[in-house]
């Protein structure tokens, strides 16, 4: 099976950017060359990681980065999205860890030498543990610490970076990490989630000022994840529950960025669950951006509940990924067109899209036709959104290689490259070859 697009598609132009994406904690390893982060601590707790693993070695990218650049280059992509490990580049006193910075400088120089555009994310969830010890994202001061970190990185890396994203998926850091506790740092409580989210968005706004001052020639923005909300029925109760869920999980993170306020759903929350908003905060958050990164994987279906504001209906009798997520590419098109209607958006990059599948390697080959089908369906769905007027400039496959999948450890594989964690052997899957072949067709 190949991945194909309509011949008239704008996505077959060389002006449309294609890339692959990773994150520092998920692939780097090199744990002894940096300070501890919240995921190191979380992995040590009983019952947090399904296979009892951690990120101390992961894909050993810290040592194998040159090999990985060659791999990226052979795929023929235009760009590589990576994240910086905050505890690798900055000491507790705020000074630079030059060894850590040198790692990224060499990596970026290697990418640029190959003509691969570096898209750098400043925060992909690995908060230094010493900051969590003083409250983490529940502490307003962490937002200002993040701005200092952004200054250190941008001044050290100079003109090597094509694009900076302040944060990857604030929803995951705030909701999964500080409200339901399935991600680091594992806090549980509705009194925490919105507060953490507000401080992350505040940090984004503060960092945008830093990026625009110290890296004015890079394309600067943020990456948000969206899981479109659909009602189980057309009943008023289910529609209201779905609206609440969409506001709570999706619009909460984008509306402040473009409209300078939270969704009206904020008025329905208990006072103890509301964020601590200081005068001027929304002006800081609502900064002009060069791009918006959109991550999409699946949708969710909701119905009304007697106790909670909404209830998720688990998918049944529908195609699923190995994560148990419904494969519903139509939601990708509908998400992008709805965001385009609701907000005055800058250019969009699809910064993550992909799927976990139950891969097996036989005769040094991984024939993941199910993943190829997923990419086929979602790239066509993206084409449909672009045809309807959504200004999408590029697409990143998640992920370059199999890696540490957070609370699921190494049990789920998202890569278009297979990783044998015992030998660190990389093997391009059929999906990786199909993606590479698609990119080679462009004119």
C-alpha positions as CSV (number, residue, x, y, z in Angstrom):
1,X,0.0,0.0,0.0
2,X,1.2,3.5,-0.8
3,X,0.1,6.9,0.6
4,X,-1.4,9.0,-2.1
5,X,-3.1,12.4,-2.4
6,X,-5.3,13.9,-5.1
7,X,-3.1,15.2,-8.0
8,X,-4.5,18.7,-7.5
9,X,-3.6,18.8,-3.8
10,X,-1.6,21.7,-2.4
11,X,0.0,19.1,-0.2
12,X,1.9,17.8,-3.2
13,X,3.7,21.1,-3.6
14,X,7.3,21.4,-2.3
15,X,6.0,24.6,-0.6
16,X,4.1,22.3,1.8
17,X,6.4,21.2,4.6
18,X,6.6,17.6,5.8
19,X,8.5,16.4,8.9
20,X,8.8,13.9,11.7
21,X,8.6,14.6,15.4
22,X,10.0,13.4,18.7
23,X,10.3,14.7,22.3
24,X,13.3,14.8,24.6
25,X,12.3,12.6,27.5
26,X,10.8,10.0,25.2
27,X,14.0,9.4,23.1
28,X,17.1,10.9,24.7
29,X,18.1,8.9,27.7
30,X,21.3,10.4,28.9
31,X,19.8,10.7,32.4
32,X,23.1,11.2,34.2
33,X,24.0,14.2,32.1
34,X,21.1,16.4,33.3
35,X,19.2,17.3,36.4
36,X,16.2,15.1,37.4
37,X,12.8,16.0,36.0
38,X,9.2,15.3,37.1
39,X,9.0,12.2,34.8
40,X,12.1,10.7,36.5
41,X,10.3,11.0,39.8
42,X,7.0,9.8,38.5
43,X,8.5,6.7,36.9
44,X,9.9,5.7,40.3
45,X,6.5,5.7,42.0
46,X,4.6,2.4,42.3
47,X,1.9,1.8,39.7
48,X,2.5,4.8,37.5
49,X,4.1,3.2,34.4
50,X,2.3,0.2,33.0
51,X,5.5,-1.8,32.2
52,X,7.5,-0.4,35.2
53,X,10.0,1.2,32.8
54,X,11.5,4.7,32.7
55,X,13.3,7.1,30.4
56,X,16.8,6.6,31.6
57,X,17.9,5.1,28.3
58,X,14.8,5.2,26.0
59,X,16.1,5.3,22.4
60,X,19.6,6.5,23.6
61,X,19.3,9.4,21.2
62,X,21.7,11.3,23.4
63,X,24.5,9.1,22.2
64,X,23.0,8.0,18.8
65,X,22.0,11.5,17.5
66,X,24.3,11.4,14.5
67,X,22.9,8.1,13.4
68,X,19.4,9.5,13.9
69,X,20.1,12.5,11.8
70,X,21.2,10.2,9.0
71,X,17.9,8.3,9.4
72,X,15.9,11.5,9.2
73,X,17.8,12.6,6.2
74,X,17.2,9.3,4.3
75,X,13.4,9.7,4.9
76,X,13.6,12.9,2.8
77,X,11.6,15.1,5.2
78,X,11.9,18.9,5.2
79,X,11.9,19.4,8.9
80,X,12.5,17.7,12.3
81,X,10.5,18.6,15.4
82,X,12.4,18.0,18.6
83,X,12.1,19.3,22.1
84,X,14.7,20.8,24.5
85,X,15.1,19.2,27.9
86,X,15.0,22.1,30.4
87,X,16.9,20.2,33.1
88,X,19.6,19.3,30.5
89,X,20.5,22.9,29.6
90,X,19.9,24.9,32.8
91,X,21.3,24.5,36.3
92,X,19.3,25.1,39.4
93,X,20.9,28.5,40.0
94,X,19.7,29.6,36.5
95,X,23.2,29.3,34.9
96,X,23.7,27.4,31.6
97,X,24.7,23.7,31.6
98,X,27.1,24.1,28.7
99,X,27.4,20.3,28.1
100,X,23.6,20.1,27.6
101,X,23.6,23.1,25.3
102,X,26.4,21.7,23.3
103,X,24.4,18.5,22.7
104,X,21.6,20.6,21.1
105,X,24.0,22.9,19.2
106,X,25.7,19.8,17.6
107,X,22.3,18.3,16.8
108,X,21.0,21.5,15.2
109,X,24.1,22.1,13.3
110,X,23.9,18.5,12.0
111,X,20.3,19.1,10.9
112,X,21.0,22.4,9.2
113,X,23.9,20.9,7.4
114,X,21.5,18.4,5.8
115,X,19.0,21.2,5.0
116,X,16.5,19.8,7.5
117,X,14.6,22.7,9.3
118,X,14.7,22.4,13.1
119,X,11.3,23.0,14.8
120,X,12.1,23.3,18.5
121,X,9.7,22.9,21.3
122,X,10.8,24.4,24.6
123,X,8.6,22.4,26.9
124,X,7.4,18.8,26.2
125,X,6.5,18.0,29.8
126,X,9.9,17.4,31.5
127,X,9.8,20.1,34.2
128,X,12.9,20.2,36.4
129,X,12.1,18.4,39.6
130,X,13.5,21.3,41.7
131,X,10.8,23.5,40.3
132,X,8.1,21.0,41.1
133,X,9.4,20.9,44.6
134,X,8.4,24.5,44.9
135,X,4.9,23.9,43.5
136,X,5.6,23.3,39.8
137,X,2.9,24.7,37.5
138,X,0.7,25.5,40.5
139,X,3.3,28.1,41.5
140,X,2.9,31.4,39.4
141,X,6.7,31.9,39.8
142,X,7.3,28.9,37.5
143,X,6.0,31.0,34.6
144,X,8.7,33.5,35.1
145,X,11.3,30.8,35.5
146,X,10.2,29.5,32.1
147,X,10.8,32.9,30.5
148,X,14.3,32.9,31.9
149,X,14.8,29.4,30.5
150,X,13.5,30.6,27.1
151,X,16.0,33.4,27.1
152,X,18.9,31.1,27.9
153,X,18.0,28.7,25.1
154,X,17.4,31.3,22.4
155,X,20.5,33.3,23.1
156,X,22.6,30.1,23.2
157,X,21.2,28.5,20.0
158,X,21.3,31.7,18.0
159,X,20.0,31.4,14.4
160,X,20.1,27.6,14.3
161,X,16.3,27.2,14.9
162,X,13.7,27.6,12.2
163,X,10.7,27.6,14.5
164,X,10.1,27.7,18.3
165,X,7.0,26.4,20.1
166,X,6.8,27.5,23.7
167,X,4.7,24.5,24.9
168,X,3.5,21.1,23.6
169,X,0.0,20.3,24.7
170,X,-0.7,22.4,27.8
171,X,-3.9,20.2,28.2
172,X,-1.7,17.2,29.0
173,X,0.5,19.0,31.4
174,X,-2.3,20.6,33.3
175,X,-5.2,18.1,33.1
176,X,-3.4,14.8,33.0
177,X,-0.6,15.9,35.3
178,X,-2.3,18.1,37.9
179,X,-6.0,17.1,37.8
180,X,-6.4,13.4,37.1
181,X,-2.8,12.5,37.9
182,X,-2.1,9.9,35.2
183,X,0.9,11.9,34.1
184,X,3.8,13.5,36.0
185,X,3.7,15.0,38.6
186,X,0.7,12.9,39.4
187,X,-1.4,15.4,41.3
188,X,-5.2,14.7,41.6
189,X,-7.8,17.4,42.2
190,X,-10.1,19.7,40.3
191,X,-8.6,22.5,42.4
192,X,-5.3,22.1,40.6
193,X,-6.0,21.6,36.8
194,X,-7.2,25.1,35.8
195,X,-4.6,26.8,38.0
196,X,-1.8,24.8,36.4
197,X,-3.2,25.6,32.9
198,X,-3.3,29.3,33.6
199,X,0.3,29.4,34.7
200,X,1.4,27.5,31.6
201,X,-0.5,29.9,29.3
202,X,1.0,32.8,31.3
203,X,4.4,31.2,30.8
204,X,3.7,31.0,27.0
205,X,2.9,34.7,26.8
206,X,6.0,35.7,28.8
207,X,8.1,33.4,26.6
208,X,6.7,34.8,23.4
209,X,8.1,38.2,24.4
210,X,11.5,36.6,24.9
211,X,11.4,34.7,21.6
212,X,10.4,37.8,19.6
213,X,13.2,39.7,21.2
214,X,16.0,37.2,21.1
215,X,14.9,35.1,18.1
216,X,13.0,37.5,15.9
217,X,13.8,35.6,12.7
218,X,12.4,32.2,13.8
219,X,8.7,31.3,13.5
220,X,7.3,31.4,17.0
221,X,4.1,29.9,18.4
222,X,2.6,27.1,20.5
223,X,1.4,23.6,20.0
224,X,-2.1,22.6,21.2
225,X,-3.7,19.2,21.1
226,X,-7.4,18.8,20.2
227,X,-9.8,15.9,20.8
228,X,-13.0,17.0,19.1
229,X,-16.1,16.4,21.1
230,X,-19.2,14.7,19.6
231,X,-22.6,14.2,21.3
232,X,-23.9,10.7,21.8
233,X,-27.4,11.9,20.9
234,X,-29.1,15.2,19.8
235,X,-30.8,15.5,23.2
236,X,-30.4,18.9,24.9
237,X,-28.7,17.2,27.8
238,X,-26.1,15.5,25.7
239,X,-25.5,18.6,23.6
240,X,-24.9,20.6,26.7
241,X,-22.5,18.0,28.2
242,X,-20.6,17.9,24.9
243,X,-20.3,21.7,24.8
244,X,-18.9,21.7,28.4
245,X,-16.4,18.9,27.5
246,X,-15.2,20.8,24.4
247,X,-14.8,24.0,26.4
248,X,-13.0,22.2,29.2
249,X,-10.7,20.1,27.1
250,X,-10.1,22.0,23.9
251,X,-11.3,25.7,23.8
252,X,-9.9,26.3,27.3
253,X,-6.4,26.3,25.8
254,X,-7.0,28.2,22.6
255,X,-9.6,30.8,23.4
256,X,-7.3,32.8,25.8
257,X,-4.6,32.8,23.1
258,X,-6.8,34.5,20.4
259,X,-9.7,36.0,22.3
260,X,-8.0,37.0,25.5
261,X,-10.5,35.2,27.7
262,X,-11.5,31.7,28.9
263,X,-14.7,30.0,27.6
264,X,-18.0,31.0,29.4
265,X,-17.8,27.6,31.0
266,X,-15.5,29.1,33.6
267,X,-18.6,30.6,35.2
268,X,-20.0,27.1,35.8
269,X,-17.0,26.0,37.8
270,X,-16.7,26.1,41.6
271,X,-14.7,29.1,42.7
272,X,-12.1,26.7,44.3
273,X,-11.6,25.2,40.8
274,X,-11.1,28.4,38.9
275,X,-7.6,29.7,38.0
276,X,-6.0,32.5,39.9
277,X,-6.1,35.3,37.3
278,X,-4.2,38.5,38.0
279,X,-5.0,41.8,36.3
280,X,-3.1,42.0,33.0
281,X,-2.6,38.2,32.7
282,X,-4.9,37.8,29.7
283,X,-3.0,40.5,27.8
284,X,0.2,38.7,28.4
285,X,-1.3,35.4,27.2
286,X,-3.0,36.8,24.1
287,X,0.2,37.5,22.1
288,X,0.4,37.6,18.3
289,X,1.9,34.3,17.1
290,X,3.6,33.3,13.8
291,X,1.9,29.9,13.8
292,X,-0.3,27.5,15.7
293,X,0.7,23.9,16.0
294,X,-2.2,21.4,16.0
295,X,-1.9,17.9,17.3
296,X,-4.7,15.5,16.4
297,X,-5.2,11.7,17.0
298,X,-8.9,10.9,17.6
299,X,-12.3,12.1,18.8
300,X,-14.4,11.5,21.9
301,X,-18.2,11.0,22.3
302,X,-20.0,12.4,25.3
303,X,-23.3,12.2,27.1
304,X,-24.9,13.8,30.1
305,X,-24.2,12.5,33.5
306,X,-26.1,12.9,36.8
307,X,-22.9,13.6,38.8
308,X,-20.2,15.0,36.5
309,X,-20.7,17.7,33.8
310,X,-20.1,15.1,31.1
311,X,-19.3,11.4,30.6
312,X,-17.1,9.8,27.9
313,X,-18.7,7.0,25.9
314,X,-16.0,4.4,25.2
315,X,-15.8,3.5,21.4
316,X,-17.4,0.2,20.4
317,X,-17.6,-1.6,17.1
318,X,-15.4,1.0,15.4
319,X,-11.8,0.9,14.1
320,X,-9.3,1.4,16.9
321,X,-5.6,2.1,17.2
322,X,-3.5,0.1,19.7
323,X,-4.2,2.9,22.2
324,X,-7.9,2.0,22.0
325,X,-8.6,5.4,20.2
326,X,-11.2,5.5,17.5
327,X,-10.0,6.0,14.0
328,X,-12.2,8.8,12.8
329,X,-10.5,11.0,10.2
330,X,-13.6,13.0,9.5
331,X,-13.1,14.7,12.9
332,X,-9.7,16.0,11.7
333,X,-11.3,17.9,8.8
334,X,-14.1,19.1,11.0
335,X,-11.8,20.2,13.8
336,X,-9.7,22.3,11.5
337,X,-12.6,24.0,9.7
338,X,-14.3,24.7,13.0
339,X,-11.2,26.3,14.5
340,X,-10.8,28.4,11.3
341,X,-14.4,29.7,11.7
342,X,-14.1,30.4,15.4
343,X,-10.7,32.2,15.6
344,X,-8.5,34.6,13.6
345,X,-5.7,32.1,13.2
346,X,-2.1,32.4,12.0
347,X,-0.8,29.7,9.6
348,X,-1.3,26.2,11.0
349,X,1.2,23.4,11.1
350,X,0.0,19.9,12.0
351,X,2.7,19.2,14.5
352,X,1.6,15.7,15.5
353,X,-0.6,13.1,13.8
354,X,-0.1,9.3,13.8
355,X,-1.1,6.1,15.6
356,X,0.1,3.3,17.8
357,X,-0.3,-0.1,16.2
358,X,0.6,-3.6,17.5
359,X,3.8,-3.8,15.4
360,X,5.8,-7.0,15.0
361,X,9.2,-7.3,13.2
362,X,9.8,-10.3,11.0
363,X,12.9,-10.8,8.8
364,X,14.0,-7.3,9.7
365,X,10.8,-5.8,8.3
366,X,7.7,-4.2,9.9
367,X,4.7,-4.5,7.5
368,X,2.4,-2.0,9.3
369,X,-0.3,-1.6,6.6
370,X,-2.7,-0.5,9.3
371,X,-0.6,2.6,10.1
372,X,-0.2,3.3,6.4
373,X,-4.0,3.3,6.1
374,X,-4.3,5.7,9.1
375,X,-1.9,8.1,7.4
376,X,-3.7,7.8,4.1
377,X,-7.0,8.6,5.7
378,X,-5.7,11.5,7.7
379,X,-3.7,13.1,5.0
380,X,-6.8,13.0,2.8
381,X,-8.8,14.5,5.6
382,X,-6.2,17.3,5.9
383,X,-6.4,17.9,2.2
384,X,-10.2,18.3,2.5
385,X,-9.7,21.0,5.2
386,X,-7.2,22.8,3.1
387,X,-9.6,22.7,0.2
388,X,-12.2,24.3,2.5
389,X,-9.9,27.3,3.1
390,X,-7.9,26.3,6.2
391,X,-4.3,27.7,5.9
392,X,-2.2,24.7,6.8
393,X,1.5,25.0,5.8
394,X,2.9,21.6,7.0
395,X,2.5,18.2,8.6
396,X,4.6,16.2,11.0
397,X,4.2,12.5,11.5
398,X,4.2,11.3,15.1
399,X,6.6,9.9,15.6
400,X,10.0,9.4,14.0
401,X,10.6,6.3,16.0
402,X,9.1,4.1,18.7
403,X,9.8,5.6,22.1
404,X,8.9,5.9,25.8
405,X,5.1,6.4,25.6
406,X,4.7,8.1,29.0
407,X,2.5,6.2,31.4
408,X,2.4,3.3,29.0
409,X,6.2,2.9,28.9
410,X,7.5,0.9,25.9
411,X,4.3,-1.1,25.4
412,X,2.9,1.2,22.6
413,X,4.7,1.9,19.3
414,X,3.9,5.1,17.4
415,X,7.0,5.3,15.2
416,X,7.4,5.0,11.5
417,X,10.8,3.6,12.5
418,X,10.9,0.5,14.7
419,X,13.3,0.5,17.7
420,X,14.7,-2.7,19.3
421,X,15.3,-1.4,22.8
422,X,17.8,-4.2,23.6
423,X,20.1,-3.4,20.7
424,X,18.9,0.1,19.8
425,X,18.7,-1.1,16.2
426,X,16.4,1.2,14.1
427,X,14.4,-0.3,11.3
428,X,12.3,1.8,8.9
429,X,8.7,0.4,8.9
430,X,6.6,0.0,5.7
431,X,4.8,3.2,6.9
432,X,8.1,5.1,7.0
433,X,8.9,4.0,3.5
434,X,5.4,4.9,2.3
435,X,5.8,8.4,3.9
436,X,9.2,8.9,2.3
437,X,7.8,7.8,-1.1
438,X,4.9,10.3,-0.8
439,X,7.4,13.1,-0.1
440,X,9.5,12.2,-3.1
441,X,6.5,12.6,-5.4
442,X,6.2,16.4,-4.8
443,X,7.0,18.9,-7.5
